[in-house]
Amino acid sequence: MREQILKYFKQDKLPHVFCPGCGNGEVMHAMAQAIDELGWDPTQILIVGGIGCSSRIATYTIFDSLHTLHGRPVAFAVGAKLANPNLKVIIVSGDGDASSIGGNHLIHAARRNMDLTLFIVNNYTYGMTGGQYSPTTPLGSFTTTSPCGHVEEPFSITDLLVGAGAPFVARTGTLYFNELVKLMKLALAKNGFAAIDIFTQCPTNYGRNNRLGKPIDLIKTQASILVPKEKYDLLEPGDRVGKFARGVIQDVEKPTFLDHYRACILSTRKAVHHE
Ligand SMILES: Cc1ncc(C[n+]2csc(CCOP(=O)(O)OP(=O)(O)O)c2C)c(N)n1
């Protein structure tokens, strides 16, 4: 298994820069395993990252990669997909990168149904820059920008994506590695915009500020936050506070942007031909 996974990473770039206990390693491993199990040709994959610890995952893979600007990986990925629709385009982005500065690109790529796969590595903080709060930081949490405890409520990235019309939306956490691989395979194979909100641990810049103990203690907190979707749906609204559904949240079929675009070009050509 080790060799099977390592072959997807640039050996000369390892070891990576992530802190001990960081969840980025699990996400990298799960992604490589999912691609391997799907039997995809690595030369047909483009991986795009923004700026952030998690975005650096893209730079370690053997795939063609784009290390872009903070908040802009989705925009670059949209451009790459339009330039070469045969590419399988994967984005790896942090909660800050994807849903704060990059929020508008996220909404509209989902609404347009661009055929992209997005893995949001959600550690509830801006890890790379020292642990400022992000749009997913829990209420009351201590971060470098909320030293008295965070006074804003976090939002659910999956609710946002469902609202924007993304056909495939899922959530899980690094605690549930096998489920993560399974969901990644579904997201990668989906024809259309597919995103997974992956809860993960940042022991250095989130865990320490909140005295959450060792990385393993931090990972275990996911068990009380992430509730299987079937159970979550049965909870009273008051009991849902601080909890998030886990599993496939939405999976529907709809034409992608490129399906509509191709149909439009074909009908225009036919009209010109008949003139
Ligand atoms: C336009 C711009 N604004 C701010 C920054 C500084 N910056 C770099 S990474 C980052 C936050 C990273 O957090 P996140 O996207 O959640 O990823 P993580 O590091 O937690 O994996 C910020 C604010 C930047 N590089 N560019």
The ligand as a Gaussian input file, in Angstrom:
#p B3LYP/6-31G(d) Opt

LIG

1 1
 C       -4.622000      37.966000      -1.219000
 C       -3.977000      37.351000      -0.012000
 N       -4.484000      37.603000       1.223000
 C       -3.935000      37.025000       2.306000
 C       -2.862000      36.204000       2.166000
 C       -2.229000      35.592000       3.400000
 N       -2.628000      34.204000       3.576000
 C       -1.885000      33.196000       3.083000
 S       -2.508000      31.708000       3.476000
 C       -3.795000      32.416000       4.314000
 C       -4.848000      31.619000       5.034000
 C       -4.757000      30.143000       4.843000
 O       -5.835000      29.515000       5.499000
 P       -6.652000      28.380000       4.807000
 O       -7.013000      28.738000       3.419000
 O       -7.802000      28.021000       5.689000
 O       -5.610000      27.179000       4.680000
 P       -4.736000      26.415000       5.798000
 O       -3.420000      27.123000       5.852000
 O       -5.482000      26.462000       7.093000
 O       -4.618000      25.033000       5.241000
 C       -3.728000      33.811000       4.271000
 C       -4.692000      34.703000       4.915000
 C       -2.359000      35.956000       0.871000
 N       -1.329000      35.122000       0.665000
 N       -2.927000      36.538000      -0.203000

